[in-house]
Amino acid sequence: MKRLSGITALLAFMALMDASSVRAEGRQGSAVPTVTPIFSQLLAVSLPQGFKIVFENTNGANYIREATLAEESKNSWTQMITITGAQNLASNPNMSPKKFVEAMGGGFQRACPDSFSGAELSQGKISGNDAYVAALSCGTSPMTAGQTSESVVVAVIKGERDYYTVQWAERGKPSKTPVKLDMNMLAERFKQLAPIHLCPIVPGESPPYPSCIGANTREAAQP
């Protein structure tokens, strides 16, 4: 994947890096904070207005939660926000957030070799954890038999024991050639999911996990 340069990269970097740099001002009422226990930690992510959770499942060492626009469904959607967890992956010395994204990118590229595109957006920290953010795209998505394109901004976060991803995908018109990625739009969308935060699981605490929501709010308010 190519590295961005110039002002576009700077804007993307500012929008996508550590959640402590993202203010909550002006977004009250437009997003709902969600806190989900995923294996060894809590993951807090804002769910933008107009989205609903349509699927959640844990299968062995893998967790997934999907949300679509209110009028859409798991099997028919134009936009989807997904969070995932991979249990105990952080103990693998051969894995890193960048390598995780590169593996995802490899899957995209194999699925649509003639219309694949990808770009690094940022590499650093999210809520103090190692993270890597990138954009990936297929001009002809295999998930819709080539009837649509599919582009996604994805953040991979290395937790204390596990790995987590936060993704916002969109389907559009198909293209036999690589889709031009709108970096500013992708950065703005990812910003709507912030602040993203990992928290410890507090024994006996129940939803909505106020200890993590409080930490998330305090971090978002930092100048």
FENZI-V327472 format. One record per helix or strand. SS is the DSSP state (A for helix, B for strand). FROM is the first residue (numbers start at 1). TO is the last residue. If there is no record, write none. Layout:
# FENZI-V327472
<<SS | FROM | TO> <SS | FROM | TO>>
This chain:
# FENZI-V327472
<<B | 2 | 3> <A | 6 | 16> <A | 19 | 21> <B | 28 | 28> <B | 31 | 38> <B | 41 | 48> <B | 51 | 59> <B | 62 | 69> <B | 73 | 73> <B | 76 | 76> <B | 79 | 86> <A | 89 | 91> <A | 97 | 111> <B | 116 | 126> <B | 129 | 138> <A | 142 | 144> <B | 148 | 158> <B | 163 | 173> <A | 183 | 193> <B | 197 | 200> <A | 210 | 220>>
